[in-house]
Amino acid sequence: MEDKNILENKSTENETTENETTNVKVKEKLNGYQILSIVLASILVALALGVGIYFIVKNAQENKNPNTLTPLESRLTEENYNKITVGMTYEQVFAIMGEGKRTDSEDVNSINIVWQGNNSKIIVVTFSAIRNETNELVPNTVTSKAQSGIINETLE
């Protein structure tokens, strides 16, 4: 009987040792996965910070240069103003100037489109429906234009 108890104790000790070994292996695996997860998360955070810092620095550099023009301001030129002529369609003016802001006109049959930059240059084009050579009504046609700060006129 005593031999039987000793064998049972040894068997129980062997099972306990095997369980402890299995637990240690499981913990080692978990620790490996945890470490891998932490490393990957750290890499993602570092990448996100790097991209954020890149755009902050890039934006700061662009804002330091006062001569940097926005796309609209780069189109507010004497050359582009002179390209706009009476009789052009809105589509033709849009191809030169891009999207402008619509403003109210005193004439209910007309609309004004304004292109204004931060550099105090302004172009205003008035569009109305007019009749062409064949007496057809053509909507959104340039009837007048005005500017400020585009052409520097000097008096002699």
C-alpha positions in Angstrom: 0.0 0.0 0.0 2.8 2.3 0.9 4.4 1.6 -2.5 1.1 2.4 -4.2 1.0 5.8 -2.4 4.6 6.5 -3.3 3.8 5.8 -7.0 0.8 8.0 -6.9 2.8 10.8 -5.3 5.5 10.4 -8.0 2.8 10.3 -10.7 1.2 13.5 -9.2 4.6 15.1 -9.0 5.3 14.2 -12.7 2.0 15.7 -13.7 2.6 18.8 -11.7 6.0 19.2 -13.3 4.6 18.6 -16.8 1.8 21.2 -16.1 4.4 23.7 -14.8 6.5 23.1 -17.9 3.4 23.6 -20.2 2.5 26.8 -18.3 6.0 28.1 -18.7 5.9 27.4 -22.4 2.5 29.1 -22.8 3.7 32.1 -20.8 6.8 32.3 -23.0 4.6 32.2 -26.1 2.4 34.8 -24.7 5.3 37.0 -23.8 6.7 36.6 -27.3 3.3 37.7 -28.8 3.1 40.5 -26.4 6.6 41.7 -27.2 5.8 41.5 -30.9 2.5 43.4 -30.4 4.3 46.1 -28.5 7.1 46.4 -31.1 4.5 46.7 -34.0 2.4 49.2 -32.1 5.6 51.3 -31.4 6.5 51.2 -35.0 3.0 52.4 -36.1 3.1 55.2 -33.5 6.5 56.3 -34.6 5.4 56.2 -38.3 2.3 58.3 -37.5 4.4 60.8 -35.6 6.9 61.0 -38.4 4.3 61.7 -41.0 2.6 64.3 -38.7 5.9 66.1 -38.1 6.7 66.0 -41.8 3.5 67.8 -42.7 3.9 70.3 -39.9 7.4 71.2 -41.0 6.4 71.4 -44.7 3.4 73.6 -43.8 5.6 75.9 -41.7 8.1 76.2 -44.5 5.4 77.2 -47.0 4.0 79.8 -44.6 7.4 81.3 -44.0 7.8 82.4 -47.6 5.5 85.4 -48.1 6.0 85.1 -51.9 4.3 81.8 -52.0 1.1 82.2 -54.0 -2.0 80.1 -53.7 -3.3 78.6 -57.0 -5.9 81.4 -57.3 -3.3 84.2 -56.7 -1.0 82.7 -59.3 -3.9 83.1 -61.9 -4.5 86.8 -60.9 -2.2 88.2 -63.6 -2.3 90.9 -66.2 -1.8 88.2 -68.9 -4.9 86.2 -67.7 -6.9 89.4 -67.3 -6.1 90.4 -70.9 -7.2 86.9 -72.2 -10.7 87.5 -71.0 -12.7 89.3 -73.7 -16.3 90.4 -74.1 -18.3 87.6 -75.8 -16.5 84.7 -74.1 -18.5 82.0 -72.3 -18.3 81.2 -68.7 -16.6 77.9 -69.6 -13.9 79.8 -71.5 -13.2 82.1 -68.6 -13.3 79.2 -66.2 -10.6 77.5 -68.3 -8.4 80.6 -67.7 -9.2 81.6 -64.2 -10.7 78.5 -62.5 -13.6 78.7 -60.1 -14.7 82.2 -58.9 -17.2 83.4 -56.4 -20.6 84.5 -57.5 -21.8 87.9 -56.2 -25.0 89.8 -56.6 -25.4 92.1 -59.5 -27.5 95.3 -59.8 -28.9 93.9 -63.0 -31.1 90.9 -62.5 -30.2 89.6 -65.9 -26.5 89.5 -65.0 -24.2 87.7 -62.6 -20.8 88.8 -61.4 -18.0 86.3 -60.8 -15.1 87.6 -58.6 -11.6 86.2 -58.3 -9.9 87.8 -55.3 -6.6 86.7 -53.7 -5.0 87.5 -50.4 -2.6 89.9 -52.1 -5.3 92.5 -52.9 -5.6 91.6 -56.5 -9.2 91.3 -57.8 -10.8 90.4 -61.2 -14.5 90.9 -61.6 -16.3 89.5 -64.7 -19.9 90.2 -65.5 -21.9 87.6 -67.4 -25.2 88.1 -69.1 -27.4 86.5 -71.7 -26.7 88.1 -75.1 -27.8 87.5 -78.7 -25.2 86.3 -81.1 -24.9 87.1 -84.9 -27.8 84.7 -85.7 -29.9 86.4 -83.0 -29.8 83.3 -80.8 -29.7 83.9 -77.0 -26.4 82.9 -75.6 -26.4 82.6 -71.7 -23.4 83.3 -69.5 -21.5 85.5 -71.8 -18.9 88.1 -70.7 -20.4 91.5 -71.1 -17.8 93.4 -69.0 -14.7 93.0 -66.8 -12.9 95.0 -64.2 -9.7 94.6 -62.1 -7.9 96.1 -59.2 -4.2 95.6 -58.4 -3.7 93.6 -61.6 -2.5 96.3 -64.0 -0.5 99.1 -62.5 -1.4 102.1 -64.7 1.0 105.0 -64.7 0.1 108.5 -65.8 2.5 110.4 -67.9 
